[in-house]
Structure formats: structure tokens, C-alpha cells
Amino acid sequence: MIHAWQTKLLKRENAQIGWHFDDLKISHQDRTVEDHVINLLELEFAMEAPLTKTRGKIHDYLVLVLDFYIPGMVKIAMKEYVREIISEAQGAHQLEIICS
């Protein structure tokens, strides 16, 4: 999913930036380092429209829900997207679909 990664040592810890088209994932042990990187990006790229920022353990990315609650793991779900597709298919074609 992530097309490229860049890692740089900042404040004695690795800062990582992963990007996929126009979406970035920035991580560092020190939140102020993340804030600094975000501020630099805003100075460079937010002239026409503000950057959208999210923090936390759960992120919506395209049709995926990424859950980082368990350290060292990511849980990826598409339940809402699948429900929407099934609902549209049932409405358009009167299909009977059973999901568990």
C-alpha cells in the first residue's frame, strides 16, 4: 500500500515518512518531531488548501480502516465498504446476500 518510505534520524530516533500518492504517514517517538515535519509540509504545500491531519490508533484510508491498537500489528478492515456494495447490489438487483 505504501509506495515509498523515507527514514531519517531526528533527535536520536528514527523518523519515518511513508507516502502513497498524496497521503503521508509520519511517525516518530517524539510528537514534537511529527509536528515539526507537518509544519514544514504545511509551509511548502498548504498554500491552496489546508492539509488534513489525523492522529490516533484508527485511520480511514481510501476504503480501508487501519487499526494500530495492538503494538507491532495493523488490522485492516473494509466492512463498511463491503456493506455499501452489498446494499447497492441488493437495491439494484434484488440480490440475497448473506454475510457473517
Secondary structure, 3 states (H helix, E strand, C coil): CCCEEEEEEECCEEEEEEEECCEEEEECCCHHHHHHHHHHHHHHHCCCCCCCCCCCCEEEECCEEEECCCCCCCEEECHHHHHHHHHHHHHHHCCCCCCC
